[in-house]
């Protein structure tokens, strides 16, 4: 496709088939807000990355707002799930079963036991959807500036819930009011055994100006397979991703690959995640054997401030 100079970079009239039009979707307003927050895209890839940031926040906001009032609402009805052609708005996966970032922020927001930041009062809350007691939990909230310097760290123990519901456990209003520019709020919820139950990261700015994200220093994330399971209908790999640098690794995206193409569908327990300096996360990915075939599978690891790397799978 050739860039049409009468339309915002990098669009042309063909993008109208991908929701890039005015009307119910309000794509023009969506695009304007993206450039206002993150700056004009410099390439097709940069355009996609910035639109994924918008997509992630949109769906996270819907489901975390519902979680915030868990016992006061009857649920959320989402329309629509997917579009006929790849798009960056109004869908969580496309016709080819490629998930958007919003799919994973929605998946995270709806986990059985969840930790989240509430935008209305700057509190950190834990959500219990399990219909039974959570046991003893410890909540940690760390605030980093754009240069990955730790500004504030709050930790509260024994914050479990006895039943389904919501509990605000940490207040960050004063700490965030003292920050300037973009800051990251890194949340972790661990159980009595020290295992991470919920992990969540937010990027915040009092002025909604996030352009400084474009100048983030590079982080170094190492991925390794800690378990491989071969099945009759599905193969599964459990992986650990570790941020070995002093820089926050932002919007990290692993992809299951075969012959240079992403395997679709592939089911990740977490994706488009961010890691504080020296933090690690364990996620798993599975895919139908019929889609994997006999070719060697790999994981392509990318991120906002990462160099691409390929991890060979056993």
C-alpha positions as CSV (number, residue, x, y, z in Angstrom):
1,X,0.0,0.0,0.0
2,X,1.2,3.5,-0.8
3,X,0.9,6.3,1.8
4,X,-1.8,8.7,0.9
5,X,-0.5,12.2,1.9
6,X,-4.0,13.5,2.3
7,X,-4.5,11.1,5.3
8,X,-2.6,10.8,8.6
9,X,0.6,8.7,8.3
10,X,0.7,5.8,7.5
11,X,-2.8,5.5,6.2
12,X,-4.4,5.3,2.8
13,X,-7.9,4.7,1.5
14,X,-7.5,0.9,1.8
15,X,-7.3,1.3,5.5
16,X,-11.0,2.1,5.5
17,X,-11.5,-1.6,5.3
18,X,-9.6,-2.0,8.5
19,X,-11.9,0.4,10.5
20,X,-9.8,3.4,9.6
21,X,-12.8,5.5,8.9
22,X,-15.1,8.0,10.5
23,X,-18.6,6.9,11.7
24,X,-19.5,4.6,14.6
25,X,-15.9,3.6,15.3
26,X,-14.6,7.2,15.5
27,X,-11.3,6.1,14.1
28,X,-10.3,9.7,13.4
29,X,-10.8,10.7,17.0
30,X,-8.9,7.5,18.2
31,X,-6.0,8.4,15.9
32,X,-5.9,12.0,17.1
33,X,-5.8,10.9,20.7
34,X,-3.0,8.4,20.0
35,X,-0.8,11.1,18.4
36,X,-1.6,13.5,21.2
37,X,-0.6,11.0,23.9
38,X,2.3,9.1,22.2
39,X,3.4,11.3,19.3
40,X,3.1,10.8,15.6
41,X,4.1,7.4,14.4
42,X,7.5,7.2,12.6
43,X,6.8,3.9,10.8
44,X,4.2,1.2,10.3
45,X,5.6,-0.8,13.2
46,X,5.6,2.3,15.5
47,X,2.1,3.1,14.4
48,X,0.9,-0.4,15.3
49,X,2.8,-0.3,18.7
50,X,1.2,3.0,19.7
51,X,-2.2,1.9,18.7
52,X,-1.8,-1.3,20.7
53,X,-1.1,0.9,23.8
54,X,-4.4,2.6,23.2
55,X,-6.1,-0.8,22.7
56,X,-4.6,-2.2,25.9
57,X,-5.8,0.7,28.0
58,X,-9.3,0.7,26.5
59,X,-10.1,-2.9,27.4
60,X,-8.3,-2.8,30.7
61,X,-10.4,0.2,31.7
62,X,-13.7,-1.5,30.9
63,X,-13.0,-4.6,32.9
64,X,-11.1,-3.1,35.8
65,X,-13.8,-0.5,36.3
66,X,-16.3,-3.4,36.6
67,X,-14.0,-5.2,39.0
68,X,-13.7,-2.1,41.1
69,X,-17.5,-2.4,41.7
70,X,-17.6,-6.2,41.6
71,X,-20.5,-6.6,44.1
72,X,-22.4,-3.7,42.6
73,X,-22.6,-4.7,39.0
74,X,-24.0,-7.6,37.1
75,X,-21.2,-7.9,34.7
76,X,-20.0,-6.6,31.3
77,X,-21.3,-7.3,27.8
78,X,-18.6,-6.7,25.2
79,X,-19.5,-6.1,21.6
80,X,-17.7,-6.8,19.4
81,X,-15.0,-9.5,19.8
82,X,-13.4,-9.5,16.4
83,X,-13.5,-7.9,12.9
84,X,-13.5,-9.4,9.4
85,X,-10.1,-7.8,8.7
86,X,-7.2,-6.8,11.0
87,X,-7.8,-3.6,12.9
88,X,-6.4,-1.7,15.9
89,X,-9.8,-0.7,17.3
90,X,-13.0,-2.3,18.4
91,X,-11.8,-5.8,18.6
92,X,-9.7,-8.1,20.9
93,X,-8.6,-10.5,18.2
94,X,-8.9,-10.5,14.4
95,X,-10.3,-12.9,11.8
96,X,-7.0,-14.8,11.7
97,X,-7.1,-15.3,15.5
98,X,-4.3,-12.7,16.2
99,X,-5.0,-11.2,19.6
100,X,-4.7,-7.5,20.2
101,X,-3.0,-6.1,23.3
102,X,-6.5,-5.5,24.7
103,X,-7.2,-9.2,24.7
104,X,-4.4,-9.7,27.2
105,X,-5.2,-6.7,29.4
106,X,-8.7,-7.9,29.5
107,X,-7.5,-11.4,30.4
108,X,-5.4,-10.0,33.2
109,X,-8.2,-7.8,34.5
110,X,-10.5,-10.8,34.8
111,X,-8.2,-13.2,36.6
112,X,-9.7,-14.9,39.7
113,X,-7.5,-12.9,42.2
114,X,-6.4,-9.6,40.8
115,X,-4.5,-6.5,41.9
116,X,-5.2,-3.2,40.2
117,X,-4.8,0.6,40.3
118,X,-8.0,2.6,40.6
119,X,-7.9,5.8,38.6
120,X,-10.7,7.5,40.5
121,X,-8.9,7.7,43.8
122,X,-5.3,6.4,43.1
123,X,-5.8,3.4,45.4
124,X,-4.5,-0.1,44.9
125,X,-7.2,-2.7,45.2
126,X,-7.4,-6.5,45.2
127,X,-10.3,-8.3,43.6
128,X,-11.5,-11.7,44.6
129,X,-13.8,-13.5,42.2
130,X,-13.1,-17.1,43.5
131,X,-16.2,-17.4,45.8
132,X,-13.9,-18.6,48.6
133,X,-11.3,-17.1,50.9
134,X,-8.0,-16.1,49.3
135,X,-5.8,-16.9,52.3
136,X,-3.1,-14.5,53.4
137,X,-1.8,-12.2,50.6
138,X,0.9,-9.5,50.3
139,X,0.4,-6.5,48.0
140,X,3.4,-4.5,46.7
141,X,3.2,-1.3,44.8
142,X,6.4,0.3,43.3
143,X,6.5,3.6,41.5
144,X,9.3,4.2,38.9
145,X,10.1,7.3,36.9
146,X,10.7,7.3,33.1
147,X,14.4,6.5,33.7
148,X,13.5,3.4,35.8
149,X,14.5,5.1,39.1
150,X,12.5,3.7,42.0
151,X,10.6,6.6,43.6
152,X,8.3,4.9,46.1
153,X,7.7,1.4,47.3
154,X,4.7,0.3,49.5
155,X,4.2,-3.2,50.8
156,X,1.2,-4.5,52.9
157,X,0.8,-8.0,54.2
158,X,-2.1,-10.1,55.3
159,X,-4.6,-8.4,52.9
160,X,-6.6,-11.5,51.9
161,X,-10.4,-11.5,51.4
162,X,-12.6,-14.0,53.2
163,X,-15.1,-14.0,50.3
164,X,-15.8,-12.5,46.9
165,X,-15.3,-8.8,46.9
166,X,-13.0,-5.8,46.7
167,X,-10.5,-4.4,49.2
168,X,-8.4,-1.2,48.8
169,X,-5.1,-1.9,50.4
170,X,-2.6,0.9,49.4
171,X,-3.1,4.6,48.7
172,X,-0.7,6.2,46.1
173,X,-2.4,9.6,45.7
174,X,0.3,11.7,47.5
175,X,3.2,9.7,46.1
176,X,1.9,10.1,42.5
177,X,1.1,13.8,43.0
178,X,4.8,14.4,43.7
179,X,5.9,12.7,40.4
180,X,6.7,14.5,37.2
181,X,6.2,13.3,33.6
182,X,5.6,9.6,33.0
183,X,5.7,7.2,35.9
184,X,5.2,3.5,36.1
185,X,3.2,1.7,38.8
186,X,4.3,-1.9,39.2
187,X,1.9,-4.1,41.2
188,X,2.5,-7.6,42.6
189,X,0.3,-9.8,44.7
190,X,1.8,-12.8,46.3
191,X,0.4,-15.6,48.4
192,X,1.7,-17.1,51.7
193,X,4.2,-19.3,49.9
194,X,5.7,-16.2,48.1
195,X,4.2,-17.2,44.7
196,X,3.0,-14.4,42.5
197,X,-0.8,-14.5,42.2
198,X,-1.3,-11.3,40.2
199,X,1.1,-8.9,38.3
200,X,0.0,-5.6,36.8
201,X,1.8,-2.5,35.4
202,X,0.4,1.0,34.6
203,X,2.0,4.0,32.8
204,X,0.7,7.3,34.2
205,X,1.0,11.0,33.4
206,X,-0.9,13.8,35.0
207,X,-1.1,15.5,31.6
208,X,-1.7,12.4,29.5
209,X,1.6,13.2,27.7
210,X,3.5,10.0,27.2
211,X,5.8,11.0,24.4
212,X,8.9,10.5,26.6
213,X,8.2,6.7,26.3
214,X,9.8,7.1,22.8
215,X,13.1,7.8,24.4
216,X,13.2,5.0,27.0
217,X,16.5,3.3,27.4
218,X,16.8,-0.3,26.3
219,X,16.2,-3.2,28.7
220,X,17.5,-6.7,28.4
221,X,15.1,-9.6,28.9
222,X,16.1,-13.2,28.9
223,X,13.6,-15.9,28.1
224,X,14.0,-19.6,28.8
225,X,11.8,-22.7,28.7
226,X,11.3,-24.3,32.1
227,X,8.8,-27.0,31.0
228,X,7.8,-28.5,27.7
229,X,4.7,-30.7,27.4
230,X,3.8,-32.6,24.2
231,X,0.2,-33.8,23.9
232,X,-1.9,-35.6,21.4
233,X,-3.9,-32.5,20.4
234,X,-1.9,-29.7,22.0
235,X,1.7,-28.8,22.9
236,X,2.5,-26.5,25.8
237,X,5.6,-24.6,26.9
238,X,6.1,-22.9,30.3
239,X,8.6,-20.0,30.1
240,X,10.3,-17.6,32.4
241,X,11.2,-14.1,31.3
242,X,13.7,-12.2,33.4
243,X,14.6,-8.6,33.1
244,X,18.4,-8.6,33.6
245,X,18.9,-4.9,33.3
246,X,18.4,-1.8,35.4
247,X,15.8,-0.5,33.0
248,X,12.1,-1.3,33.1
249,X,11.1,-3.5,30.2
250,X,8.0,-2.1,28.7
251,X,5.2,-3.8,26.7
252,X,7.1,-7.1,26.2
253,X,5.5,-9.3,23.6
254,X,6.5,-13.0,23.1
255,X,5.1,-14.7,20.0
256,X,5.0,-18.4,19.2
257,X,6.5,-18.9,15.7
258,X,6.8,-21.5,13.0
259,X,8.6,-21.0,9.6
260,X,8.7,-17.3,10.2
261,X,5.0,-16.9,10.9
262,X,3.1,-16.6,14.1
263,X,1.2,-19.7,15.1
264,X,-2.5,-18.9,15.3
265,X,-4.2,-19.7,17.5
266,X,-1.7,-19.7,20.3
267,X,-2.8,-19.3,23.9
268,X,-0.6,-17.3,26.2
269,X,-1.4,-17.0,29.9
270,X,0.1,-13.5,29.8
271,X,1.4,-11.2,27.1
272,X,2.2,-7.5,26.4
273,X,3.5,-7.4,30.0
274,X,6.1,-5.1,31.6
275,X,8.8,-6.0,34.0
276,X,10.5,-3.8,36.6
277,X,14.4,-3.9,36.8
278,X,15.5,-7.5,37.6
279,X,11.9,-8.7,37.8
280,X,10.8,-12.0,36.3
281,X,7.5,-13.5,35.2
282,X,6.4,-17.1,34.4
283,X,3.9,-17.6,31.6
284,X,2.8,-20.5,29.4
285,X,1.8,-20.8,25.8
286,X,-0.1,-23.7,24.1
287,X,-1.1,-24.3,20.5
288,X,-2.9,-27.1,18.6
289,X,-0.6,-29.8,17.3
290,X,-2.4,-29.5,14.0
291,X,-1.2,-25.9,13.7
292,X,2.3,-26.6,14.8
293,X,3.1,-29.4,12.4
294,X,6.5,-31.0,12.2
295,X,8.5,-27.8,11.9
296,X,10.6,-26.5,14.8
297,X,8.8,-23.9,16.9
298,X,10.5,-20.8,18.3
299,X,9.5,-17.8,20.4
300,X,10.1,-14.3,19.0
301,X,10.6,-11.9,21.8
302,X,9.9,-8.2,21.2
303,X,9.1,-5.2,23.3
304,X,8.8,-1.4,23.3
305,X,12.4,-1.0,24.4
306,X,13.9,-4.4,23.6
307,X,16.0,-5.8,20.8
308,X,14.4,-8.7,19.0
309,X,15.5,-12.1,19.9
310,X,14.6,-15.7,19.0
311,X,14.3,-18.5,21.6
312,X,14.4,-22.1,20.3
313,X,11.8,-24.4,21.9
314,X,12.5,-28.1,22.7
